[in-house]
């Protein structure tokens, strides 16, 4: 009996040792690696892990949240003007910032794209099949609010800083059939710029994010 108990105990310990270590508490600025493992930037060099993103938001569990890609996907248009989407129009800043469902937004837009052949370059560029998506405006604001810690980690792993001079980033949050919300280099949330050009076919920077 004792041998059986001991054997079971050894098996449990062996399995536990073989499992990837779970970080007890995740922080903004930690590094997301392949396999959805999260470690600190100081641990990366000795870990042998490959960085794929940087944490910019952590939920109440302190184990899950959102990470931003190491680099921009380019300067791209959001999509065609005056084409109906499945997204709700968010005409107030309060409603737009409340949108944190970038994953759902991206999923809906890509389903429209596959049905009618419309082109949505910003959404196509983020590698949705591997979990990346175009952030909603509320997520983009969280990223901007934590940009100092995020950029320090991006620099440490050879990534590109978020927000550059004269940079504007698309969100996946729609304002109307002809325009969508974006963030300028000062962190201002807009659906049109000073020249009243906020149309979806305008080119702006794209940076994918993902859940972990």
Backbone as JSON, one array per atom type, in Angstrom:
{
  "sequence": "XXXXXXXXXXXXXXXXXXXXXXXXXXXXXXXXXXXXXXXXXXXXXXXXXXXXXXXXXXXXXXXXXXXXXXXXXXXXXXXXXXXXXXXXXXXXXXXXXXXXXXXXXXXXXXXXXXXXXXXXXXXXXXXXXXXXXXXXXXXXXXXXXXXXXXXXXXXXXXXXXXXXXXXXXXXXXXXXXXXXXXXXXXXXXXXXXXXXXXXXXXXXXXXXXXXX",
  "N": [[0.83, -1.2, 0.0], [1.88, 1.23, 0.93], [3.92, 1.5, -0.91], [2.49, 1.84, -3.3], [1.22, 4.29, -2.81], [3.45, 5.92, -2.57], [4.46, 5.63, -5.15], [2.44, 6.85, -6.67], [2.65, 9.45, -5.69], [5.22, 10.16, -6.56], [4.76, 10.12, -9.28], [2.94, 12.23, -9.61], [4.58, 14.37, -8.82], [6.51, 14.23, -10.81], [5.01, 14.83, -13.11], [4.21, 17.44, -12.47], [6.67, 18.73, -12.45], [7.29, 18.61, -15.1], [5.5, 20.28, -16.34], [5.04, 23.61, -17.75], [6.28, 26.44, -15.98], [4.11, 28.48, -14.1], [3.66, 31.88, -13.93], [3.49, 33.49, -10.88], [2.36, 36.0, -10.47], [1.43, 38.37, -12.78], [2.74, 41.29, -14.38], [2.37, 44.62, -15.73], [4.42, 45.28, -18.47], [5.79, 42.9, -18.4], [6.98, 40.05, -20.31], [5.48, 38.46, -23.02], [5.75, 35.23, -24.21], [6.38, 32.69, -26.76], [4.04, 30.01, -26.73], [2.45, 31.07, -24.85], [3.57, 31.72, -22.43], [4.5, 33.78, -19.71], [7.0, 35.97, -18.68], [9.38, 37.95, -16.76], [11.12, 40.85, -18.05], [13.78, 40.83, -17.32], [14.32, 38.16, -16.94], [14.28, 37.06, -19.42], [16.61, 36.81, -21.09], [18.09, 34.63, -20.05], [16.31, 32.6, -20.22], [15.84, 31.3, -22.63], [13.54, 31.57, -24.04], [11.32, 32.79, -26.64], [10.42, 36.03, -27.29], [7.21, 37.43, -27.96], [5.49, 39.46, -27.45], [4.45, 42.25, -25.32], [3.19, 42.74, -22.1], [0.44, 44.83, -21.43], [-1.79, 45.2, -19.94], [-3.34, 43.88, -17.06], [-5.65, 41.68, -15.61], [-8.01, 41.25, -12.8], [-7.26, 38.79, -11.75], [-4.57, 38.71, -11.87], [-3.15, 37.1, -13.53], [-3.93, 36.98, -16.12], [-4.57, 38.85, -19.15], [-3.85, 41.45, -21.5], [-1.61, 41.64, -24.25], [0.75, 43.44, -26.26], [1.87, 43.45, -29.65], [5.31, 43.11, -30.76], [6.08, 44.8, -32.81], [4.91, 47.28, -35.21], [2.34, 46.6, -37.64], [2.37, 48.0, -39.92], [1.5, 50.9, -41.99], [-1.7, 51.33, -42.72], [-4.91, 51.13, -44.42], [-8.12, 51.2, -42.8], [-10.47, 50.08, -43.85], [-13.01, 49.78, -46.44], [-15.04, 52.65, -47.27], [-18.44, 53.45, -46.38], [-19.51, 50.89, -46.37], [-21.52, 48.44, -45.06], [-21.1, 47.09, -41.8], [-20.9, 44.57, -39.18], [-20.55, 45.81, -36.84], [-21.38, 47.91, -34.01], [-22.2, 51.4, -34.25], [-20.34, 53.77, -32.57], [-20.82, 56.68, -31.27], [-20.13, 58.48, -29.26], [-17.4, 59.51, -27.13], [-17.33, 58.29, -24.65], [-18.82, 55.92, -25.02], [-17.22, 54.75, -26.96], [-14.72, 54.37, -25.69], [-15.51, 52.55, -23.83], [-15.55, 50.24, -25.22], [-13.9, 47.28, -25.31], [-13.55, 45.04, -26.72], [-11.77, 44.03, -28.8], [-11.08, 41.61, -29.99], [-13.56, 40.41, -30.67], [-14.53, 42.4, -32.41], [-12.65, 42.26, -34.51], [-13.04, 39.63, -35.36], [-15.67, 39.79, -36.37], [-15.39, 41.65, -38.48], [-13.6, 40.31, -40.19], [-15.19, 38.18, -40.88], [-17.12, 39.46, -42.42], [-15.49, 40.29, -44.48], [-14.78, 37.84, -45.65], [-17.23, 37.06, -46.63], [-18.22, 39.02, -48.47], [-16.05, 39.84, -49.91], [-14.85, 42.29, -49.46], [-12.1, 44.49, -48.73], [-10.1, 44.7, -45.86], [-7.51, 45.94, -44.78], [-6.16, 46.65, -42.31], [-7.19, 44.85, -40.47], [-6.67, 42.41, -41.66], [-3.94, 42.27, -41.39], [-3.08, 41.54, -38.85], [-2.74, 38.88, -38.05], [-4.86, 37.08, -37.18], [-5.5, 34.38, -37.02], [-3.65, 33.3, -35.33], [-4.31, 34.35, -32.92], [-3.99, 37.12, -32.65], [-5.25, 40.48, -32.8], [-6.97, 43.5, -33.93], [-6.85, 46.16, -31.73], [-9.59, 47.29, -29.68], [-10.91, 50.61, -29.02], [-10.9, 51.2, -26.25], [-8.97, 49.4, -25.34], [-6.75, 50.31, -26.71], [-6.43, 52.75, -25.46], [-5.73, 51.91, -22.85], [-3.26, 50.8, -23.46], [-1.86, 53.09, -24.27], [-1.9, 54.55, -21.87], [-0.17, 53.04, -20.31], [2.22, 53.21, -21.6], [4.91, 53.94, -20.99], [6.11, 51.92, -19.33], [5.64, 49.77, -21.02], [7.04, 50.5, -23.36], [9.65, 50.53, -22.39], [10.11, 47.81, -21.98], [9.68, 46.87, -24.58], [11.87, 48.05, -25.88], [13.89, 46.67, -24.56], [13.67, 44.1, -25.56], [14.11, 44.39, -28.21], [12.01, 45.4, -29.71], [9.64, 47.69, -31.33], [8.96, 50.94, -30.27], [5.78, 51.93, -28.97], [3.67, 54.44, -30.2], [4.85, 56.96, -31.95], [6.46, 59.99, -33.09], [4.14, 62.03, -34.7], [2.62, 59.8, -35.2], [-0.31, 57.81, -35.76], [-2.74, 55.58, -34.57], [-4.87, 53.02, -35.63], [-7.97, 51.92, -34.19], [-10.21, 49.14, -33.61], [-12.73, 50.0, -33.26], [-15.75, 51.22, -34.39], [-16.95, 54.31, -35.7], [-18.81, 55.31, -37.57], [-20.38, 54.47, -40.73], [-18.54, 55.55, -42.43], [-16.27, 56.28, -41.0], [-13.81, 55.54, -38.43], [-12.65, 55.08, -35.03], [-9.52, 56.41, -33.88], [-6.19, 56.79, -32.47], [-4.12, 59.55, -31.76], [-0.69, 60.83, -31.78], [-0.47, 62.18, -29.4], [-2.09, 60.88, -27.72], [-4.74, 61.49, -27.95], [-8.14, 60.76, -28.62], [-9.75, 60.13, -31.57], [-12.1, 60.51, -34.29], [-11.86, 61.76, -36.58], [-9.39, 63.78, -38.19], [-7.53, 66.93, -37.99], [-7.91, 67.92, -40.5], [-10.34, 67.01, -41.08], [-10.34, 64.43, -41.98], [-11.04, 61.42, -41.42], [-11.67, 59.11, -42.54], [-12.29, 55.63, -43.31], [-10.68, 54.61, -45.3], [-8.31, 55.93, -45.07], [-4.79, 55.97, -44.3], [-3.25, 54.59, -41.51], [-1.22, 53.75, -38.61], [-0.9, 50.33, -37.53], [-1.17, 48.12, -34.84], [-1.04, 45.01, -33.52], [-2.75, 43.21, -30.89], [-3.13, 40.75, -28.23], [-4.88, 38.26, -26.26], [-3.91, 36.75, -23.13]],
  "CA": [[0.0, 0.0, 0.0], [2.74, 2.41, 1.01], [4.65, 1.61, -2.18], [1.57, 2.4, -4.29], [1.05, 5.71, -2.48], [4.71, 6.58, -2.91], [4.57, 5.65, -6.6], [1.52, 7.87, -7.16], [3.22, 10.74, -5.31], [6.34, 10.42, -7.46], [4.18, 10.41, -10.61], [2.4, 13.59, -9.54], [5.71, 15.29, -8.77], [7.15, 14.21, -12.12], [4.15, 15.59, -14.04], [4.28, 18.85, -12.08], [7.96, 19.25, -12.86], [7.32, 18.68, -16.56], [4.63, 21.36, -16.8], [5.67, 24.92, -17.75], [6.06, 27.21, -14.76], [3.11, 29.53, -14.2], [4.09, 33.04, -13.18], [2.55, 33.7, -9.77], [1.66, 37.27, -10.66], [1.87, 39.05, -14.0], [2.76, 42.75, -14.27], [2.54, 45.41, -16.95], [5.83, 45.31, -18.84], [6.31, 41.54, -18.53], [7.14, 39.61, -21.68], [4.72, 37.3, -23.47], [6.6, 34.39, -25.06], [5.69, 31.62, -27.47], [3.46, 29.07, -25.79], [1.64, 31.85, -23.9], [4.29, 31.84, -21.17], [4.83, 35.16, -19.38], [8.14, 36.12, -17.77], [9.84, 39.33, -16.68], [12.12, 41.19, -19.07], [15.11, 40.47, -16.82], [14.46, 36.71, -17.03], [14.2, 36.61, -20.81], [17.91, 36.45, -21.67], [18.54, 33.33, -19.56], [15.22, 31.63, -20.29], [15.78, 30.61, -23.91], [12.22, 31.8, -24.62], [11.22, 33.77, -27.71], [9.41, 37.05, -26.99], [6.29, 37.78, -29.04], [4.7, 40.62, -27.08], [4.67, 42.86, -24.01], [1.95, 42.9, -21.35], [0.06, 46.22, -21.15], [-2.94, 45.21, -19.03], [-3.52, 42.66, -16.27], [-6.96, 41.71, -14.96], [-8.03, 41.08, -11.35], [-6.63, 37.53, -11.35], [-3.12, 38.95, -11.93], [-2.55, 36.06, -14.36], [-4.41, 37.11, -17.49], [-4.72, 40.22, -19.6], [-3.6, 41.73, -22.91], [-0.23, 41.94, -24.63], [0.87, 44.12, -27.56], [2.91, 42.9, -30.52], [6.61, 43.79, -30.66], [6.26, 45.78, -33.88], [3.74, 47.66, -35.99], [2.08, 45.83, -38.86], [2.5, 48.91, -41.06], [0.55, 52.0, -42.12], [-2.69, 50.69, -43.58], [-6.28, 51.61, -44.31], [-9.01, 50.39, -41.95], [-11.33, 49.33, -44.77], [-13.76, 50.62, -47.39], [-16.07, 53.56, -46.76], [-19.85, 53.26, -46.73], [-19.85, 49.48, -46.47], [-22.11, 48.03, -43.79], [-20.4, 46.07, -41.01], [-21.7, 44.05, -38.07], [-20.16, 46.53, -35.62], [-22.24, 49.05, -33.65], [-21.61, 52.74, -34.33], [-20.14, 54.37, -31.24], [-20.7, 58.1, -31.62], [-19.59, 59.27, -28.15], [-16.13, 59.0, -26.61], [-17.62, 57.4, -23.52], [-19.21, 54.62, -25.57], [-16.09, 54.2, -27.7], [-13.7, 53.91, -24.73], [-16.06, 51.38, -23.14], [-15.36, 49.08, -26.09], [-12.62, 46.59, -25.1], [-13.69, 43.74, -27.37], [-11.09, 44.04, -30.08], [-11.13, 40.27, -30.58], [-14.87, 40.26, -31.3], [-14.6, 43.32, -33.55], [-11.83, 41.72, -35.6], [-13.72, 38.43, -35.85], [-16.82, 40.2, -37.18], [-14.93, 42.3, -39.72], [-13.03, 39.3, -41.07], [-16.29, 37.39, -41.42], [-17.68, 40.28, -43.5], [-14.52, 40.25, -45.57], [-14.86, 36.54, -46.33], [-18.54, 36.92, -47.26], [-18.46, 39.9, -49.63], [-14.82, 40.14, -50.63], [-14.31, 43.62, -49.15], [-10.75, 44.46, -48.2], [-9.89, 45.37, -44.58], [-6.07, 45.72, -44.58], [-5.73, 46.73, -40.91], [-7.61, 43.62, -39.79], [-5.98, 41.28, -42.3], [-2.5, 42.29, -41.11], [-2.72, 41.27, -37.45], [-2.55, 37.45, -37.81], [-5.96, 36.67, -36.3], [-5.5, 32.92, -36.86], [-2.76, 32.99, -34.21], [-4.78, 35.01, -31.7], [-3.78, 38.57, -32.65], [-6.4, 41.23, -33.33], [-6.88, 44.96, -33.89], [-7.43, 46.52, -30.43], [-10.68, 48.25, -29.56], [-10.41, 51.9, -28.55], [-10.61, 51.1, -24.82], [-7.7, 48.69, -25.19], [-5.71, 51.22, -27.21], [-6.22, 53.75, -24.4], [-4.96, 51.24, -21.8], [-1.9, 50.68, -23.96], [-1.25, 54.41, -24.21], [-1.72, 54.93, -20.46], [0.95, 52.27, -19.75], [3.25, 53.2, -22.65], [6.28, 54.07, -20.48], [6.56, 50.58, -18.94], [5.59, 48.92, -22.21], [8.14, 50.87, -24.26], [10.92, 50.1, -21.78], [10.25, 46.39, -22.26], [9.83, 46.73, -26.03], [13.26, 48.37, -26.19], [14.75, 45.62, -24.0], [13.59, 42.87, -26.38], [14.34, 44.72, -29.61], [10.77, 45.78, -30.39], [9.45, 49.08, -31.75], [8.15, 51.66, -29.3], [4.41, 52.3, -29.31], [3.49, 55.89, -30.33], [6.0, 57.7, -32.46], [6.09, 61.35, -33.48], [3.19, 62.11, -35.82], [1.98, 58.51, -35.44], [-1.71, 57.63, -35.41], [-3.04, 54.15, -34.57], [-6.26, 52.6, -35.78], [-8.63, 50.96, -33.32], [-11.24, 48.38, -34.31], [-14.02, 50.56, -32.86], [-16.35, 51.99, -35.49], [-17.73, 55.52, -35.41], [-19.92, 55.33, -38.52], [-20.08, 53.73, -41.96], [-17.44, 56.17, -43.17], [-15.1, 56.58, -40.17], [-13.57, 54.73, -37.23], [-11.85, 55.76, -34.02], [-8.07, 56.18, -33.86], [-5.46, 57.54, -31.45], [-2.99, 60.29, -32.32], [0.57, 60.68, -31.04], [-0.64, 62.78, -28.08], [-3.03, 60.07, -26.95], [-6.11, 61.96, -28.16], [-9.0, 59.8, -29.3], [-10.4, 60.88, -32.65], [-12.71, 59.81, -35.42], [-11.44, 62.55, -37.73], [-8.25, 64.61, -37.81], [-7.75, 68.37, -38.12], [-8.36, 68.2, -41.87], [-11.62, 66.32, -41.18], [-10.13, 63.22, -42.74], [-10.96, 60.25, -40.55], [-12.34, 58.04, -43.26], [-11.72, 54.31, -43.12], [-9.67, 54.3, -46.32], [-7.08, 56.62, -44.74], [-3.72, 55.08, -43.81], [-2.73, 54.83, -40.17], [-0.45, 52.63, -38.09], [-1.63, 49.2, -36.96], [-0.38, 47.31, -33.89], [-1.9, 43.95, -33.02], [-2.7, 42.79, -29.48], [-3.75, 39.44, -28.02], [-5.17, 37.86, -24.88], [-3.1, 35.66, -22.59]],
  "C": [[0.86, 1.25, 0.0], [3.52, 2.62, -0.28], [3.78, 2.23, -3.26], [1.37, 3.89, -4.07], [2.29, 6.49, -2.88], [4.86, 6.71, -4.43], [3.66, 6.73, -7.2], [2.06, 9.27, -6.88], [4.35, 11.13, -6.25], [5.85, 10.76, -8.85], [3.65, 11.82, -10.67], [3.52, 14.62, -9.58], [6.41, 15.37, -10.13], [6.34, 15.03, -13.13], [4.23, 17.07, -13.75], [5.58, 19.48, -12.54], [8.04, 19.44, -14.36], [6.48, 19.81, -17.1], [5.38, 22.69, -16.8], [5.33, 25.69, -16.49], [5.05, 28.32, -15.01], [3.55, 30.7, -13.33], [3.05, 33.36, -12.11], [1.73, 34.96, -9.96], [2.28, 38.0, -11.85], [1.78, 40.55, -13.8], [2.84, 43.4, -15.65], [4.03, 45.54, -17.23], [6.48, 43.95, -18.9], [6.27, 41.12, -20.0], [6.28, 38.38, -21.96], [5.59, 36.53, -24.46], [5.75, 33.36, -25.79], [5.22, 30.57, -26.47], [2.64, 29.73, -24.71], [2.26, 31.93, -22.52], [4.67, 33.3, -20.93], [5.96, 35.2, -18.36], [8.53, 37.58, -17.71], [10.91, 39.58, -17.73], [13.53, 40.81, -18.63], [15.37, 38.96, -16.91], [14.62, 36.22, -18.46], [15.53, 36.08, -21.34], [18.37, 35.06, -21.28], [17.51, 32.22, -19.77], [15.24, 30.77, -21.56], [14.45, 30.77, -24.6], [12.3, 32.83, -25.74], [10.09, 34.75, -27.4], [8.53, 37.3, -28.21], [5.45, 39.01, -28.71], [5.07, 41.12, -25.7], [3.31, 43.11, -23.35], [1.67, 44.39, -21.1], [-1.17, 46.34, -20.27], [-3.04, 43.85, -18.35], [-4.86, 42.75, -15.55], [-6.86, 41.38, -13.46], [-7.37, 39.79, -10.87], [-5.11, 37.65, -11.25], [-2.39, 37.87, -12.74], [-2.93, 36.19, -15.84], [-4.56, 38.59, -17.85], [-4.47, 40.34, -21.09], [-2.12, 42.06, -23.12], [-0.22, 42.57, -26.02], [2.02, 43.5, -28.34], [4.18, 43.73, -30.44], [6.78, 44.9, -31.68], [4.92, 46.14, -34.51], [3.58, 46.72, -37.18], [2.17, 46.7, -40.12], [1.49, 50.03, -40.98], [-0.47, 51.58, -43.17], [-4.05, 51.36, -43.46], [-7.09, 50.66, -43.44], [-9.87, 49.49, -42.82], [-12.07, 50.28, -45.69], [-14.78, 51.5, -46.69], [-17.46, 53.11, -47.21], [-20.2, 51.81, -47.03], [-20.35, 49.02, -45.1], [-21.28, 46.95, -43.12], [-21.35, 45.57, -39.92], [-21.4, 44.78, -36.77], [-21.14, 47.64, -35.3], [-21.49, 50.37, -33.85], [-21.52, 53.32, -32.93], [-19.82, 55.84, -31.44], [-20.17, 58.97, -30.49], [-18.28, 58.66, -27.69], [-16.35, 58.02, -25.47], [-17.97, 55.99, -24.02], [-18.04, 53.95, -26.27], [-15.02, 53.64, -26.76], [-14.19, 52.69, -23.95], [-15.88, 50.1, -23.96], [-13.96, 48.49, -25.86], [-12.63, 45.21, -25.77], [-13.06, 43.75, -28.76], [-11.13, 42.69, -30.77], [-12.45, 40.08, -31.33], [-15.03, 41.17, -32.51], [-13.87, 42.75, -34.76], [-12.49, 40.49, -36.21], [-14.88, 38.79, -36.76], [-16.4, 40.8, -38.52], [-14.37, 41.25, -40.69], [-14.1, 38.37, -41.63], [-16.99, 38.14, -42.55], [-16.78, 40.2, -44.72], [-14.62, 38.95, -46.36], [-16.17, 36.37, -47.08], [-18.7, 37.76, -48.53], [-17.21, 40.32, -50.37], [-14.25, 41.52, -50.39], [-12.94, 43.5, -48.5], [-10.65, 45.29, -46.92], [-8.42, 45.17, -44.18], [-5.62, 45.73, -43.13], [-6.05, 45.44, -40.17], [-6.89, 42.4, -40.36], [-4.54, 41.16, -41.83], [-2.11, 41.74, -39.75], [-2.57, 39.78, -37.09], [-3.58, 36.9, -36.82], [-5.94, 35.16, -36.04], [-4.6, 32.47, -35.72], [-3.09, 33.81, -32.96], [-4.62, 36.51, -31.65], [-4.98, 39.28, -33.28], [-6.15, 42.73, -33.22], [-7.56, 45.44, -32.61], [-8.62, 47.46, -30.56], [-10.13, 49.54, -28.95], [-10.08, 51.87, -27.06], [-9.3, 50.39, -24.54], [-6.54, 49.57, -25.63], [-5.4, 52.29, -26.16], [-5.42, 53.15, -23.24], [-3.49, 51.14, -22.19], [-1.18, 52.02, -23.89], [-0.96, 54.82, -22.76], [-0.51, 54.24, -19.83], [2.16, 52.25, -20.68], [4.68, 53.27, -22.11], [6.85, 52.7, -20.11], [6.63, 49.65, -20.15], [6.77, 49.21, -23.13], [9.5, 50.47, -23.71], [11.17, 48.62, -22.07], [10.4, 46.12, -23.75], [11.27, 47.01, -26.44], [14.2, 47.25, -25.72], [14.77, 44.36, -24.86], [13.74, 43.16, -27.87], [13.1, 45.04, -30.4], [10.76, 47.25, -30.76], [8.53, 49.78, -30.76], [6.76, 51.98, -29.85], [4.28, 53.82, -29.21], [4.81, 56.55, -30.74], [5.52, 59.09, -32.87], [5.25, 61.32, -34.75], [2.53, 60.77, -36.13], [0.52, 58.52, -35.02], [-2.03, 56.15, -35.56], [-4.54, 53.9, -34.71], [-6.7, 51.74, -34.59], [-9.63, 50.18, -34.17], [-12.63, 48.89, -34.01], [-14.56, 51.49, -33.94], [-17.09, 53.22, -34.97], [-18.98, 55.56, -36.29], [-19.54, 54.49, -39.73], [-18.85, 54.28, -42.67], [-16.2, 56.45, -42.32], [-15.03, 55.67, -38.95], [-12.64, 55.48, -36.3], [-10.37, 55.41, -34.16], [-7.46, 57.04, -32.76], [-4.29, 58.26, -32.09], [-1.78, 60.19, -31.4], [0.53, 61.32, -29.66], [-1.62, 62.0, -27.21], [-4.47, 60.53, -27.08], [-6.88, 60.95, -28.99], [-9.85, 60.54, -30.32], [-11.14, 59.94, -33.6], [-12.53, 60.62, -36.7], [-10.28, 63.42, -37.27], [-8.55, 66.08, -38.1], [-8.2, 68.76, -39.53], [-9.69, 67.51, -42.15], [-11.51, 65.05, -42.03], [-9.95, 62.05, -41.78], [-11.55, 59.04, -41.22], [-11.57, 56.73, -43.17], [-10.64, 53.96, -44.15], [-8.38, 55.1, -46.14], [-6.06, 55.66, -44.14], [-3.24, 55.53, -42.45], [-1.99, 53.59, -39.67], [-1.36, 51.56, -37.47], [-0.69, 48.43, -36.04], [-1.32, 46.28, -33.28], [-1.72, 43.71, -31.53], [-3.32, 41.4, -29.38], [-3.99, 39.2, -26.54], [-4.14, 36.82, -24.43], [-3.72, 35.16, -21.29]]
}
